[in-house]
Amino acid sequence: MKIRPDKNQLTWSVTIFGTAAAVLLFYCLLFRASSIAAGFRALMRMMSPILYGIVIALIMSPLLNAIETSWLKPHYRKKENAEEGALLSRKSLRRMRKISVFLTEALLILVFILLILIIVPQTIKSLQDIADHITMYLENANQAISGALTTEHFALGDFKITAEMKSTLLDFTNKATEWLNTLLAQKVLPNTSSILKQISSGVVSFIKGFFNIIIGIIVSAYLLYSKESMAGQFKKIAYAVFRDRHANIIIGEFRYIQRTFVGFISGKILDSIIIGILCYIGTRLIGTPYALLVSVFIGVTNIIPFFGPYIGAIFGLAIIVLINPLQALYFLLFVLALQQFDGNILGPKILGDSTGLSSFWVIFSIMFFGGLFGVAGWIIGVPIFAVGYHWADKLVTRKLQAMHLPSDTGSYIDTAYIEHGTFHSLLDETDNRYQAVKLNNPWKKLAFWNAAARSARKSDSAPGPDKADKQDQNR
């Protein structure tokens, strides 16, 4: 005799299992968070080639679609004498996809090789030159500061440096130089072996990253070739597991994730390439030393939202100020103008409102995901947080609509409290329920005191009746 559990027994079994799994997960997150994080990082390292392939495929998919639509489809339609809306044969579609994948990947590899052949040798040469002349640059900078401070006629506009200020600044520069020499003698030179180990581990990490990118390019070719069939498999599984409505919601959310990631990452890469080229042209025109090295660094760091431009500017300024302080000033002004152009004109034109996040949430996502995943978190943290923010906003909006409340933020700015569906405003000073009282402004008293003092001075300076009589008697 077979035992067949009824519906209530199945429901209770699933509930008990889900509760136990939730308690176990909460315990692991609370007391084994470091082990979970280490395991997650190890998994991410193992899956990094696949992740690189997915990202490359997402970024290159629009280019592949453009090649097929603009170049290959018209050719194969003419070849088959097909009308505009007619479907091509399966053989032609397979050939067209193979050619488009080959052209897309060849273009990606060509750009990659050109960047390596053009930028890497010049960058290494610039770094070697800086390393060979770093002592001379430091000495020249120290002499320039000391000479400027010891001259009797040194002034900045109408502000002249006094003897006391000169001695203080000279003492500061001497102590800074002494600290740098002590640091080199006590920290750097004795720990040469550990520094070499760190450098070698960095080189190994770079080689691993390069190898992962190569594998990612190969993986992206397979993903691009079979992207429609993989999308069809995912939809088939979604409709097999979930109801139609829920499956449609899941598929729609994945489309939103794709648009957000592709729009942000590809737009940021294109924006950074343009900024790097403009920076190189501008720095060459103003005569900045090591223009290519500085421009490459600014272009690469520009991929990082918000903080990237500042990191690139500080790096370039630190190099140039040792060689030519006046050129460093020109470079700083140029980079500020370039970043204003990028932030107000070029960036919004390319990216648009791809994330929908405010500046605070952009900074928060960069700091949070950067702490979790490092440099990669700085880049992908914004679109990840944008997707989570979108889901939370949809959940809150659906909940408010179910309660027949407005979903726009502006309706809640001046809201003190809501009772029985009625909004009570903070502007109503007679209603102080739920602590709906404006905070006292401590600066208001100071402002009142200043206003009272000004009115008192005016009243003292104005001649009153008694003062007028005394003035007449004195006359």
C-alpha positions in Angstrom: 0.0 0.0 0.0 1.4 3.3 -1.1 1.3 6.3 1.2 0.1 9.4 -0.7 0.4 12.7 1.2 -2.5 15.1 0.8 -2.2 18.7 -0.1 -2.0 20.0 3.5 0.9 17.7 4.3 2.8 18.8 1.2 2.2 22.4 2.1 3.4 21.9 5.7 6.4 20.0 4.5 7.4 22.7 2.0 6.9 25.4 4.7 9.0 23.6 7.3 11.8 23.0 4.8 11.7 26.6 3.7 11.8 27.8 7.3 14.7 25.5 8.2 16.6 26.6 5.0 16.0 30.3 5.9 17.2 29.8 9.5 20.3 28.0 8.3 21.0 30.7 5.7 20.6 33.4 8.3 23.0 31.6 10.7 25.6 31.2 7.9 25.4 34.9 7.0 25.6 35.9 10.6 28.5 33.7 11.8 30.2 32.5 8.6 30.1 35.6 6.5 33.9 35.7 5.9 33.9 32.0 4.7 30.9 32.7 2.4 32.6 35.8 1.0 35.9 33.8 0.4 34.0 31.0 -1.3 32.1 33.5 -3.4 35.4 35.2 -4.5 36.8 31.8 -5.4 33.8 31.0 -7.4 34.0 34.3 -9.2 37.7 33.7 -10.0 36.8 30.3 -11.5 33.9 31.7 -13.5 35.7 34.9 -14.6 36.4 33.7 -18.1 32.7 32.9 -18.6 31.7 36.3 -17.1 34.2 38.0 -19.4 32.6 36.1 -22.3 29.1 37.1 -21.3 30.1 40.8 -20.9 32.0 40.8 -24.3 29.0 39.2 -26.0 26.6 41.7 -24.5 28.7 44.6 -25.6 29.4 43.3 -29.1 25.9 42.1 -29.8 24.7 45.5 -31.2 27.7 45.5 -33.6 26.9 42.0 -34.8 23.2 43.0 -35.3 24.3 46.0 -37.3 26.6 44.0 -39.6 23.8 41.4 -40.3 21.1 44.0 -40.9 23.0 46.6 -42.9 25.6 44.5 -44.9 24.7 40.8 -45.0 20.9 40.6 -45.2 20.6 42.8 -48.3 23.3 40.7 -50.0 21.6 37.4 -49.3 18.2 38.7 -50.2 19.6 39.6 -53.6 21.3 36.2 -53.9 18.0 34.4 -53.1 15.8 36.9 -55.0 13.8 37.2 -51.7 11.4 40.1 -51.0 11.9 42.6 -48.2 9.8 40.9 -45.6 10.5 37.3 -46.6 12.5 35.0 -44.5 15.8 33.7 -45.7 16.7 30.1 -45.9 18.3 28.3 -42.9 21.5 27.8 -44.8 21.8 31.5 -45.6 21.0 32.4 -42.0 23.8 30.1 -40.7 26.3 31.4 -43.2 25.3 35.0 -42.4 25.7 34.4 -38.6 29.1 32.8 -39.1 30.4 35.7 -41.2 29.0 38.3 -38.8 30.5 36.6 -35.7 33.9 36.3 -37.5 33.8 40.0 -38.5 32.8 41.1 -35.0 35.4 39.1 -33.2 38.1 40.0 -35.8 37.3 43.7 -35.3 37.5 43.3 -31.5 40.8 41.4 -31.7 42.2 44.0 -34.2 41.4 46.9 -31.9 42.8 45.0 -28.9 46.1 44.3 -30.8 46.4 47.9 -32.0 45.9 49.2 -28.5 48.6 46.9 -27.3 51.1 47.7 -30.1 50.5 51.5 -29.9 49.9 52.2 -26.3 51.8 49.5 -24.3 55.4 50.2 -25.7 54.9 54.0 -25.3 53.6 53.6 -21.8 56.4 51.3 -20.7 58.9 53.7 -22.3 57.4 56.6 -20.4 57.4 54.7 -17.1 61.1 53.7 -17.6 62.0 57.3 -18.3 60.2 58.5 -15.2 61.9 55.8 -13.1 65.3 56.8 -14.5 64.8 60.5 -13.8 62.7 60.4 -10.7 65.6 61.5 -8.5 66.4 64.4 -10.8 62.7 65.4 -10.9 62.5 65.4 -7.1 65.7 67.4 -6.8 64.5 70.0 -9.4 61.2 70.4 -7.7 62.9 70.9 -4.3 65.3 73.4 -5.7 62.4 75.3 -7.5 60.4 75.5 -4.3 63.5 76.5 -2.2 64.5 79.1 -4.8 61.1 80.6 -5.0 60.8 80.8 -1.2 64.3 82.3 -0.7 63.9 85.1 -3.3 63.0 88.5 -1.9 60.6 89.4 -4.6 58.4 86.3 -4.7 54.7 87.2 -4.6 51.4 85.8 -5.7 49.5 88.8 -7.0 49.1 91.3 -4.2 50.0 88.7 -1.6 53.7 88.7 -0.6 55.3 85.9 1.4 56.8 87.2 4.6 60.1 85.9 6.1 58.3 83.9 8.7 56.2 82.1 6.1 59.3 81.5 4.0 61.1 79.8 6.9 58.0 77.7 7.7 57.6 76.5 4.2 61.3 75.8 3.9 61.2 73.8 7.1 58.2 71.9 5.8 59.9 71.0 2.5 63.1 70.0 4.3 61.1 67.7 6.6 59.2 66.2 3.7 62.5 65.5 1.9 64.0 64.0 5.0 60.9 61.8 5.5 61.0 60.6 1.9 64.7 59.7 2.3 64.0 57.9 5.6 61.1 56.0 4.0 63.3 54.9 1.1 66.1 53.9 3.5 64.1 52.1 6.2 61.1 50.8 4.4 61.7 50.3 0.7 65.3 49.1 0.5 65.2 46.6 3.3 62.0 45.1 1.9 63.2 44.7 -1.6 62.5 41.0 -1.7 58.9 41.4 -0.5 58.4 44.2 -3.0 59.8 42.0 -5.8 57.4 39.2 -4.7 54.5 41.6 -4.9 55.6 42.8 -8.3 55.9 39.2 -9.5 52.5 38.3 -8.1 51.1 41.4 -9.9 52.7 40.2 -13.1 51.2 36.7 -12.6 47.8 38.3 -11.9 48.1 40.4 -15.1 49.0 37.3 -17.1 46.0 35.4 -15.7 43.7 38.3 -16.5 45.0 38.4 -20.0 44.5 34.7 -20.4 40.9 35.0 -19.0 40.2 37.8 -21.5 41.4 35.5 -24.4 39.2 32.7 -23.2 36.3 35.2 -22.7 36.7 36.3 -26.4 36.4 32.6 -27.4 33.3 32.1 -25.2 31.7 35.3 -26.5 32.0 33.9 -30.1 30.0 30.8 -29.1 27.4 33.0 -27.3 27.0 35.4 -30.2 26.6 32.5 -32.6 23.8 30.8 -30.6 22.3 33.8 -28.8 18.8 33.3 -30.3 18.7 29.6 -29.5 19.9 30.3 -25.9 17.3 33.0 -25.5 14.7 30.5 -26.7 15.8 27.8 -24.3 15.6 30.3 -21.4 12.0 31.3 -22.4 11.0 27.6 -22.8 12.2 26.9 -19.2 10.5 30.0 -17.8 7.1 29.1 -19.4 7.5 25.5 -18.3 8.2 26.3 -14.7 6.1 29.4 -14.1 2.7 30.6 -15.1 2.4 32.8 -18.2 2.1 36.1 -16.2 5.0 35.3 -14.0 7.1 34.0 -16.9 6.4 37.2 -18.8 7.5 39.4 -15.9 10.7 37.4 -15.5 11.6 37.6 -19.2 10.8 41.4 -19.2 13.1 41.9 -16.2 15.9 40.1 -17.9 15.4 42.4 -20.9 15.7 45.4 -18.6 18.9 44.0 -17.1 20.4 43.5 -20.5 19.5 47.1 -21.6 20.9 48.5 -18.4 24.2 46.7 -18.5 24.8 47.0 -22.2 23.7 50.7 -22.3 25.9 51.6 -19.3 29.1 49.6 -19.9 29.2 50.1 -23.7 28.4 53.7 -23.4 31.0 54.2 -20.7 33.7 52.5 -22.8 32.8 54.6 -25.8 32.8 57.8 -23.7 36.2 56.9 -22.1 37.8 56.2 -25.5 36.6 59.6 -26.8 37.8 61.4 -23.6 41.2 59.6 -23.9 41.6 60.7 -27.5 40.6 64.3 -26.8 42.9 64.3 -23.8 45.9 63.2 -25.9 45.1 65.8 -28.6 44.8 68.6 -26.0 47.9 67.6 -24.0 50.0 67.4 -27.2 48.8 70.9 -28.1 49.7 72.4 -24.7 53.0 70.5 -24.6 52.3 68.3 -21.6 55.1 65.8 -20.8 54.3 62.1 -21.3 51.0 63.0 -23.0 50.2 59.5 -24.2 50.8 57.9 -20.7 48.7 60.5 -19.0 45.9 60.3 -21.6 45.8 56.5 -21.4 45.5 56.6 -17.7 42.7 59.3 -17.8 40.8 57.3 -20.5 41.1 54.1 -18.5 40.1 55.6 -15.1 37.2 57.5 -16.8 35.4 54.1 -17.0 35.0 54.3 -13.2 31.9 56.5 -12.5 32.3 59.7 -10.5 35.7 59.0 -9.0 37.5 57.9 -12.1 38.2 61.4 -13.6 39.6 62.6 -10.3 41.9 59.6 -10.0 43.2 60.1 -13.5 43.7 63.9 -13.0 45.6 63.3 -9.7 47.9 60.7 -11.3 48.7 63.0 -14.3 49.2 66.0 -12.0 51.6 64.0 -9.7 53.8 63.1 -12.7 53.8 66.5 -14.5 54.3 68.7 -11.4 57.7 67.0 -10.8 58.9 67.9 -14.3 57.3 71.3 -15.0 55.0 72.9 -12.4 53.7 75.5 -14.9 52.8 72.7 -17.3 51.0 71.0 -14.4 48.9 74.1 -13.9 48.0 74.1 -17.6 47.2 70.4 -17.5 45.0 70.8 -14.4 43.0 73.6 -16.1 42.7 71.5 -19.3 41.5 68.4 -17.5 38.9 70.4 -15.5 37.5 71.8 -18.8 37.6 68.3 -20.3 35.7 66.8 -17.4 33.1 69.6 -17.5 32.6 68.8 -21.2 32.3 65.1 -20.4 30.0 65.5 -17.5 27.6 68.1 -19.0 27.7 67.3 -22.8 29.4 64.1 -23.9 28.4 61.8 -21.1 24.7 62.6 -21.1 24.7 62.5 -24.9 26.1 58.9 -24.9 24.8 57.4 -21.7 21.5 59.3 -21.3 19.6 58.2 -18.3 20.8 54.6 -18.5 20.7 54.0 -14.8 18.2 56.5 -13.4 20.2 56.9 -10.1 21.0 60.1 -8.3 24.6 61.1 -7.5 24.3 59.8 -3.9 23.3 56.3 -5.0 26.0 56.3 -7.7 28.6 57.0 -5.0 27.0 54.5 -2.6 27.0 51.7 -5.2 30.7 52.4 -6.2 31.8 52.3 -2.6 29.8 49.2 -1.7 30.5 47.0 -4.7 34.1 48.3 -4.9 34.6 47.0 -1.3 33.2 43.6 -2.4 34.8 43.1 -5.8 37.6 45.7 -6.1 38.1 47.5 -9.4 35.5 45.3 -11.1 33.0 46.4 -8.5 33.7 50.1 -9.3 32.7 49.5 -12.9 29.7 47.1 -12.6 28.5 48.3 -9.3 26.4 51.1 -10.7 24.3 48.9 -13.2 23.9 46.2 -10.5 22.6 48.7 -8.0 20.4 50.3 -10.7 18.7 47.0 -11.3 18.1 46.4 -7.6 16.8 50.0 -7.2 14.5 49.4 -10.2 13.0 46.3 -8.6 12.6 48.0 -5.2 10.9 50.9 -6.8 8.5 48.6 -8.7 7.7 46.7 -5.4 7.1 50.0 -3.5 4.9 51.4 -6.4 2.8 48.2 -6.5 2.3 48.3 -2.8 1.3 52.0 -2.8 -1.1 51.5 -5.7 -2.8 48.6 -3.8 -3.2 51.0 -0.9 -4.6 53.7 -3.2 -1.8 56.1 -2.5 0.2 58.1 -5.0 3.5 56.7 -6.1 5.4 59.9 -7.0 8.0 61.1 -4.6 6.9 64.7 -4.7 3.6 63.9 -2.9 5.6 62.9 0.2 8.1 65.7 0.5 5.9 68.0 2.7 3.9 65.2 4.2 3.8 65.1 8.1 1.7 61.9 8.3 -1.0 60.0 6.5 -4.2 59.0 8.3 -7.1 57.1 6.8 -5.8 58.0 3.3 -5.6 61.7 4.1 -2.3 63.6 3.7 -1.4 66.1 6.5 1.2 68.7 5.6 4.3 69.8 7.5 3.3 73.4 6.6 0.4 73.2 9.0 2.0 74.6 12.2 -1.1 73.9 14.3 -0.8 70.2 13.8 2.2 68.7 15.7 1.1 65.0 15.9 3.8 62.4 15.2 6.5 64.9 16.1 5.6 67.1 13.1 7.4 70.1 14.4 10.1 71.9 12.5 13.6 71.8 14.0 14.9 74.9 15.6 17.6 76.6 13.5 20.5 77.6 15.7 21.8 79.9 13.0 18.5 81.8 13.0 19.3 83.4 16.4 22.7 84.5 15.1 21.1 86.0 12.0 18.5 87.7 14.3 21.3 89.0 16.4 23.1 90.4 13.4 20.0 92.0 12.1 19.3 93.5 15.6 22.9 94.8 15.8 22.6 96.4 12.4 19.3 98.1 13.2 20.8 99.3 16.6 23.8 100.8 14.8 21.5 102.5 12.3 19.4 103.9 15.1 22.6 105.2 16.9 23.9 106.8 13.7 20.6 108.4 12.9 20.1 111.8 14.7 17.1 111.6 16.9 15.2 114.6 18.5 17.5 114.8 21.6 20.6 114.5 19.4 19.4 117.2 17.1 18.8 119.6 20.0 22.2 118.9 21.4 23.7 119.6 18.0 21.9 122.9 17.7 23.1 123.9 21.3 26.6 123.1 20.4 26.4 125.2 17.3 
